[in-house]
Amino acid sequence: MTFTTYPKQNQKVDYDTIVIGAGIMGSCTAYQLAKKGRKTLLLEQFSYGHKKGSSHGASRIIRYAHSSPIYMPLADGAYREWDELSRLTGTKLYDACGLLWLGDENGTRTRSELLAKYGVQHRVFHGQEINKNFPYLKYGDEWHAVHDTKAGVIFADKCIEAAQKQFLAYGGTIHYSETVLAIKPLDNNIIEIYTNNHKYTCRSLVVTAGAWLNRLFPEIGTRTEPTLVGVNFWKITSNYELFKTENKSPVLIITELDDEMFSIPNVDHPGMIKFGVHAGVPLDMVNSNRPEPPKWTYTIPGKHIKEHLKYIDSSDPAIKESCVYTVTDDQDFIIDRHPIFRNIVIGGGFSGTGFKFGAIVGDILARMALDEDVSDFDLKPFSANRKVDPFHKAKL
C-alpha cells in the first residue's frame, strides 16, 4: 500500500488508537489499550467467528518448552497475562494437561536444558518409559521425550471471546465486516484510515492483519507468506478416558527428521483428537475460493498415528479442516514499528506458533503504540526489516 504524507495539521482525532485485524493478536492488543484508558477502535474485515484466518477453532497448544531461548520470556509473560484475563472475565482459558515433546536425544536434551535454565518443571523420558507413562503411545528406544508439565491446551475461541468481552467492558468499539482500503499518515501524530464504510483518524495504529499483512505493507523487509495448513481430526476407537485433558492426557509435539507434527487431546470434536503436520503450501489470499489442503497434510500424520498411537483410527481423518499460517522466511515473528512511521506498530508473521503468545504480544503492541517502555523484552529478533539467514529456520 502506498503511503501519502501531508503537511502537519493540528486536529482532533476520532480514536487514540485503531487496531486492524480482530484475530487473537488484535483482540488482545485492543483489550490492553482500552484497559489503559485509550479510546480504541478494533476493525475486522470479516464477520464475527469467521474461519478465513489463523485464530478460529477450539484449541491450540500453550507451552514453555521451545527450541529457542528468545521465546522463553514471552512464554512467561503469556501465562501471566492469560491468567489475568481469565480472572477478569471469569473464564477458564487453558488446561495445563502437559506437553510431551517427542524427538531424538540431542533435541530432547536441548529442550530440557532450556527449561531447566528458566526453572520450568519438567521430566525426561526414553523409549519404553514413554509408553509406560502414556499407555496409548508406542515408541521405540530411538525416541526421547521431554514432558513440560505446565503446558497444555489453550481454548482459542474462548480466548478471543474473553479478550473482546473485556475490551468492550473497558469502553472499546469493534466494527466487523469493515475492510481497510487505505492508510494515510498525515505526520507522526495523525493517521487517516479509509475503509469501505468510513474514514477514521487516530494518533497511533496497530496492524495485526495476519495473512493480509503484505497487502497493507509491501514495503516491509521481512517477507511473510500466507500458507494453507491442514487441520485433521481422527476418531478414537476405544479407551476414550486416555485422551481426556482432565486425565492429564498431554498435547504432543513430534519432531521426526524434517517433519514436525502436533496433537491435541479430545477437545475440539467429541471422540476425536487433533493431529496434523506443522507445514503447508502457499496460499493466494486474493482468491476467495480456498482450495483443500494437499493430501500429504493428512497422510504424513496418518502414517505416524498408525505406527505410534493406539486406539486411533488412522485410515483417514474423520474431519478435515484448514487454517492459514502467516510464515516469515525464518519462521520468527514480526513485532516492530513501521520503518518510516513510528506511530504505526506491526505484529505479524507468527508462523503457526503465535496464538499462545497472544496475551503478551497484545500487551507489548499496546505499549509500543503508546510509546511506553518495552525494554523488558528483547524484540531485536522480531524486526520488520531483519536480515534472514537463508539456512536458519525457527523450530517449534
C-alpha positions as CSV (number, residue, x, y, z in Angstrom):
1,M,0.0,0.0,0.0
2,T,1.3,3.4,-0.9
3,F,1.6,5.9,1.9
4,T,0.9,9.6,1.4
5,T,2.2,12.3,3.7
6,Y,0.7,15.7,4.2
7,P,1.8,18.9,6.0
8,K,1.4,18.7,9.7
9,Q,-2.1,19.6,10.9
10,N,-3.5,20.4,14.3
11,Q,-6.7,18.4,14.5
12,K,-8.8,16.3,16.8
13,V,-8.9,12.6,16.2
14,D,-11.7,10.0,16.3
15,Y,-9.7,7.5,18.3
16,D,-6.4,7.4,20.2
17,T,-5.5,4.1,18.6
18,I,-7.0,1.9,15.8
19,V,-6.2,-1.8,15.6
20,I,-6.6,-3.5,12.3
21,G,-7.4,-7.2,12.5
22,A,-9.5,-8.8,15.2
23,G,-7.8,-12.2,15.5
24,I,-6.1,-13.1,18.8
25,M,-3.3,-10.6,18.4
26,G,-5.5,-7.7,17.5
27,S,-8.2,-8.5,20.1
28,C,-5.6,-8.8,22.9
29,T,-3.9,-5.5,21.8
30,A,-7.3,-3.7,21.7
31,Y,-8.1,-5.1,25.2
32,Q,-4.8,-3.8,26.6
33,L,-5.2,-0.4,25.0
34,A,-8.7,0.0,26.4
35,K,-7.5,-1.2,29.8
36,K,-5.1,1.7,29.8
37,G,-8.0,4.1,29.2
38,R,-7.3,4.8,25.5
39,K,-10.2,5.3,23.1
40,T,-9.7,2.4,20.7
41,L,-11.4,1.1,17.6
42,L,-10.9,-2.6,16.5
43,L,-11.5,-3.2,12.8
44,E,-12.2,-6.6,11.3
45,Q,-12.8,-7.2,7.6
46,F,-14.9,-10.3,8.1
47,S,-17.9,-11.2,10.3
48,Y,-17.5,-12.4,13.9
49,G,-16.4,-16.1,14.2
50,H,-15.1,-16.3,10.6
51,K,-12.7,-19.1,9.6
52,K,-10.7,-17.4,7.0
53,G,-7.6,-16.6,9.1
54,S,-5.5,-18.1,11.9
55,S,-7.4,-17.7,15.1
56,H,-10.5,-19.8,14.8
57,G,-11.2,-23.2,16.4
58,A,-11.5,-24.5,19.9
59,S,-7.9,-25.4,20.7
60,R,-4.2,-24.5,20.4
61,I,-1.1,-25.6,22.4
62,I,0.3,-23.4,25.2
63,R,3.8,-24.3,26.5
64,Y,7.0,-23.2,28.0
65,A,9.1,-25.7,26.0
66,H,10.8,-24.2,23.0
67,S,13.8,-24.8,20.9
68,S,15.0,-21.2,21.1
69,P,15.6,-19.0,24.2
70,I,14.1,-15.9,22.5
71,Y,10.6,-17.3,23.2
72,M,11.0,-18.1,26.9
73,P,10.4,-14.6,28.3
74,L,7.4,-14.3,26.0
75,A,6.1,-17.6,27.3
76,D,6.4,-16.5,30.9
77,G,4.6,-13.2,30.1
78,A,1.9,-15.0,28.2
79,Y,0.9,-17.2,31.1
80,R,0.8,-14.2,33.4
81,E,-1.4,-12.2,31.0
82,W,-3.7,-15.2,30.2
83,D,-4.2,-15.7,34.0
84,E,-5.1,-12.0,34.4
85,L,-7.6,-12.1,31.5
86,S,-9.1,-15.3,33.0
87,R,-9.5,-13.6,36.3
88,L,-11.2,-10.5,34.8
89,T,-13.7,-12.5,32.7
90,G,-14.2,-15.5,35.0
91,T,-13.4,-17.8,32.1
92,K,-11.1,-20.8,32.1
93,L,-8.8,-20.1,29.2
94,Y,-6.4,-23.1,29.3
95,D,-6.0,-26.5,30.7
96,A,-2.5,-27.5,32.0
97,C,-2.7,-31.1,30.9
98,G,1.0,-31.1,29.9
99,L,3.0,-31.4,26.7
100,L,5.0,-34.4,25.6
101,W,7.6,-33.4,23.0
102,L,9.0,-36.4,21.2
103,G,12.2,-36.4,19.2
104,D,15.8,-37.5,19.2
105,E,18.2,-37.5,22.1
106,N,20.0,-34.2,21.1
107,G,16.8,-32.2,20.6
108,T,15.3,-33.5,23.8
109,R,18.5,-32.6,25.7
110,T,18.4,-29.1,24.3
111,R,14.8,-28.6,25.2
112,S,15.4,-30.0,28.7
113,E,18.4,-27.7,29.3
114,L,16.4,-24.7,28.2
115,L,13.5,-25.5,30.5
116,A,15.9,-26.1,33.4
117,K,17.7,-22.8,32.8
118,Y,14.3,-21.0,33.2
119,G,13.3,-23.1,36.2
120,V,10.4,-24.8,34.4
121,Q,9.3,-28.1,36.0
122,H,9.6,-31.0,33.5
123,R,10.5,-34.6,33.1
124,V,12.6,-36.5,30.5
125,F,11.6,-40.0,29.2
126,H,13.3,-42.5,26.9
127,G,11.9,-45.4,24.9
128,Q,9.7,-47.7,27.0
129,E,9.4,-45.0,29.7
130,I,7.3,-43.0,27.3
131,N,4.9,-45.9,26.7
132,K,4.8,-46.8,30.5
133,N,3.7,-43.3,31.4
134,F,1.4,-42.8,28.5
135,P,-0.1,-46.2,27.7
136,Y,-1.7,-45.2,24.4
137,L,1.7,-44.5,22.9
138,K,4.2,-47.0,21.3
139,Y,7.6,-45.5,20.8
140,G,10.9,-47.4,20.5
141,D,14.3,-46.9,22.1
142,E,15.3,-44.4,19.4
143,W,12.8,-41.9,20.8
144,H,13.3,-39.5,23.6
145,A,10.8,-37.0,25.1
146,V,10.5,-34.0,27.4
147,H,7.4,-33.6,29.4
148,D,6.5,-29.9,30.1
149,T,4.1,-30.3,33.0
150,K,2.9,-26.6,32.8
151,A,1.9,-26.8,29.1
152,G,-1.4,-27.9,27.8
153,V,-4.4,-26.8,25.7
154,I,-5.4,-23.2,25.3
155,F,-9.0,-22.7,24.3
156,A,-8.8,-20.5,21.2
157,D,-12.4,-19.4,20.7
158,K,-12.8,-18.7,24.4
159,C,-9.6,-16.5,24.4
160,I,-10.8,-14.3,21.6
161,E,-14.3,-14.1,23.2
162,A,-12.7,-13.1,26.5
163,A,-10.4,-10.5,25.1
164,Q,-13.1,-8.9,23.1
165,K,-15.6,-9.0,26.0
166,Q,-13.1,-7.2,28.3
167,F,-12.2,-4.8,25.5
168,L,-15.9,-3.8,25.3
169,A,-16.2,-3.7,29.0
170,Y,-13.4,-1.1,29.1
171,G,-15.3,1.0,26.5
172,G,-13.8,-0.2,23.3
173,T,-15.5,-0.3,19.9
174,I,-15.5,-3.2,17.4
175,H,-16.5,-2.9,13.8
176,Y,-16.9,-6.2,11.9
177,S,-17.3,-6.6,8.1
178,E,-15.3,-3.4,7.5
179,T,-12.3,-3.6,5.2
180,V,-9.4,-1.2,5.3
181,L,-8.8,0.3,1.9
182,A,-6.1,2.9,2.6
183,I,-3.8,4.1,5.4
184,K,-2.6,7.7,5.1
185,P,-0.2,9.1,7.7
186,L,-0.5,12.9,7.8
187,D,2.5,13.2,10.0
188,N,3.9,11.2,13.0
189,N,0.9,12.3,15.1
190,I,-2.2,11.8,12.9
191,I,-3.2,8.8,10.7
192,E,-6.2,8.6,8.4
193,I,-7.8,5.1,7.9
194,Y,-10.1,4.7,4.9
195,T,-12.5,1.7,4.9
196,N,-15.4,0.5,2.8
197,N,-17.7,2.3,5.2
198,H,-16.0,5.3,6.7
199,K,-12.9,7.5,7.2
200,Y,-11.3,7.5,10.7
201,T,-8.4,9.4,12.3
202,C,-6.2,8.2,15.1
203,R,-2.9,9.1,16.7
204,S,-1.4,5.6,16.6
205,L,-2.2,2.5,14.6
206,V,-1.6,-1.2,15.3
207,V,-1.8,-3.6,12.4
208,T,-2.3,-7.3,13.2
209,A,-3.7,-8.3,9.8
210,G,-2.4,-11.8,9.6
211,A,-2.2,-13.2,6.1
212,W,-3.2,-9.8,4.7
213,L,-0.1,-8.0,6.2
214,N,1.8,-7.9,2.9
215,R,-1.1,-6.3,1.1
216,L,-1.1,-3.5,3.6
217,F,2.7,-3.2,4.0
218,P,4.5,-4.5,0.9
219,E,7.5,-2.2,1.8
220,I,8.4,-4.3,4.9
221,G,11.7,-6.1,4.5
222,T,10.8,-9.2,6.4
223,R,8.6,-11.1,4.0
224,T,5.6,-13.1,5.0
225,E,3.8,-15.8,3.0
226,P,0.2,-17.0,3.6
227,T,0.3,-20.7,4.0
228,L,-2.6,-23.2,3.9
229,V,-2.3,-25.9,6.6
230,G,-4.4,-29.0,7.0
231,V,-6.1,-29.4,10.5
232,N,-7.3,-33.0,10.9
233,F,-9.3,-34.8,13.4
234,W,-9.0,-38.6,14.0
235,K,-11.6,-40.9,15.6
236,I,-10.8,-42.5,18.9
237,T,-11.9,-46.2,18.7
238,S,-11.6,-47.2,22.4
239,N,-10.2,-46.2,25.8
240,Y,-11.6,-42.7,25.5
241,E,-10.5,-41.8,29.0
242,L,-6.9,-41.9,28.0
243,F,-7.4,-38.9,25.7
244,K,-9.1,-36.5,28.1
245,T,-7.3,-33.4,29.3
246,E,-8.9,-33.9,32.8
247,N,-6.9,-37.2,33.0
248,K,-3.7,-35.3,32.1
249,S,-3.6,-36.6,28.5
250,P,-0.9,-34.3,27.1
251,V,-0.7,-32.4,23.9
252,L,2.0,-33.8,21.7
253,I,4.7,-32.3,19.5
254,I,6.7,-34.8,17.4
255,T,10.0,-33.8,15.7
256,E,10.9,-36.6,13.2
257,L,13.7,-35.8,10.7
258,D,12.2,-33.0,8.6
259,D,8.6,-33.4,9.8
260,E,7.1,-31.6,12.8
261,M,3.7,-32.7,13.9
262,F,1.3,-31.8,16.7
263,S,-1.6,-33.4,18.5
264,I,-4.3,-32.1,20.9
265,P,-6.5,-34.4,23.0
266,N,-10.2,-34.8,22.8
267,V,-11.2,-31.0,22.9
268,D,-12.5,-29.8,19.5
269,H,-14.8,-32.6,18.5
270,P,-16.4,-35.4,20.6
271,G,-14.5,-38.7,20.4
272,M,-11.6,-37.3,18.3
273,I,-8.1,-36.0,18.6
274,K,-6.5,-33.3,16.6
275,F,-3.3,-34.5,14.8
276,G,-1.6,-32.6,12.0
277,V,1.7,-31.7,10.4
278,H,3.3,-28.3,11.1
279,A,3.6,-27.4,7.4
280,G,1.5,-26.3,4.4
281,V,1.5,-24.8,0.9
282,P,1.5,-21.2,-0.3
283,L,-2.0,-19.6,-0.5
284,D,-3.3,-16.9,-2.7
285,M,-5.3,-14.6,-0.4
286,V,-6.8,-12.7,-3.4
287,N,-8.7,-15.9,-4.5
288,S,-11.8,-16.1,-2.3
289,N,-12.2,-19.8,-3.1
290,R,-9.8,-21.5,-0.8
291,P,-8.5,-24.9,-2.0
292,E,-8.4,-28.1,0.0
293,P,-5.0,-28.8,1.7
294,P,-2.9,-31.3,-0.1
295,K,-3.2,-35.0,0.6
296,W,0.2,-35.2,2.4
297,T,-1.1,-33.0,5.2
298,Y,-3.1,-36.0,6.4
299,T,-1.2,-39.0,5.1
300,I,2.0,-38.0,7.0
301,P,0.2,-37.7,10.3
302,G,-1.9,-40.9,9.5
303,K,1.3,-42.9,9.0
304,H,2.7,-41.7,12.3
305,I,-0.5,-42.4,14.1
306,K,-0.6,-46.0,12.7
307,E,2.9,-46.6,13.9
308,H,2.9,-44.9,17.3
309,L,-0.6,-44.3,18.7
310,K,-3.1,-46.9,19.9
311,Y,-6.9,-46.7,19.9
312,I,-7.0,-44.2,17.0
313,D,-8.4,-44.9,13.5
314,S,-5.5,-43.9,11.3
315,S,-7.1,-44.9,8.0
316,D,-8.5,-41.4,7.2
317,P,-9.3,-38.2,9.2
318,A,-12.9,-38.1,10.4
319,I,-12.9,-34.4,9.9
320,K,-10.6,-32.3,7.6
321,E,-10.4,-28.6,8.2
322,S,-7.8,-25.9,7.4
323,C,-6.1,-22.9,8.8
324,V,-3.8,-20.2,7.5
325,Y,-0.3,-19.6,8.8
326,T,1.5,-16.3,8.0
327,V,5.0,-17.5,7.7
328,T,8.2,-15.5,7.7
329,D,11.3,-16.8,5.9
330,D,13.0,-17.7,9.2
331,Q,9.6,-18.5,10.9
332,D,10.3,-16.0,13.7
333,F,7.7,-13.3,14.5
334,I,7.4,-9.6,13.5
335,I,6.9,-7.3,16.4
336,D,8.1,-3.8,15.4
337,R,7.4,-0.3,14.3
338,H,6.9,0.7,10.7
339,P,10.3,1.6,9.2
340,I,9.1,5.2,8.4
341,F,6.1,6.0,10.7
342,R,6.9,5.4,14.3
343,N,3.2,5.6,15.4
344,I,2.4,2.6,13.2
345,V,3.1,-0.7,15.0
346,I,3.1,-4.1,13.4
347,G,2.5,-7.6,14.7
348,G,2.6,-10.5,12.3
349,G,4.4,-13.4,10.7
350,F,3.5,-15.7,13.7
351,S,4.2,-18.7,11.5
352,G,1.7,-21.1,13.1
353,T,3.1,-20.8,16.6
354,G,1.8,-17.4,17.8
355,F,-1.6,-18.0,19.4
356,K,-0.3,-19.0,22.8
357,F,1.6,-15.7,23.0
358,G,-1.4,-13.5,22.1
359,A,-1.9,-12.1,25.5
360,I,1.6,-10.9,25.9
361,V,2.1,-9.8,22.3
362,G,-1.1,-7.7,22.7
363,D,0.4,-6.1,25.8
364,I,3.7,-5.4,24.0
365,L,2.0,-3.9,20.9
366,A,-0.2,-1.8,23.1
367,R,2.7,-0.4,25.0
368,M,4.6,0.3,21.7
369,A,1.5,2.1,20.3
370,L,1.5,4.3,23.4
371,D,5.3,4.8,23.2
372,E,5.8,3.1,26.6
373,D,8.9,1.2,27.6
374,V,9.1,-2.4,26.3
375,S,12.8,-3.0,27.2
376,D,11.8,-5.9,29.4
377,F,11.6,-7.9,26.2
378,D,14.4,-8.3,23.6
379,L,12.5,-7.6,20.4
380,K,15.5,-7.4,18.0
381,P,14.9,-10.9,16.7
382,F,11.4,-9.8,15.6
383,S,12.5,-6.8,13.5
384,A,10.3,-6.0,10.5
385,N,13.4,-5.4,8.4
386,R,15.8,-8.1,9.7
387,K,18.3,-9.9,7.5
388,V,17.3,-13.5,7.3
389,D,19.9,-16.3,7.4
390,P,18.8,-18.5,4.4
391,F,20.0,-21.6,6.4
392,H,18.1,-20.7,9.5
393,K,14.6,-21.9,10.2
394,A,13.0,-21.4,13.6
395,K,11.9,-24.6,15.2
396,L,8.8,-25.3,17.3
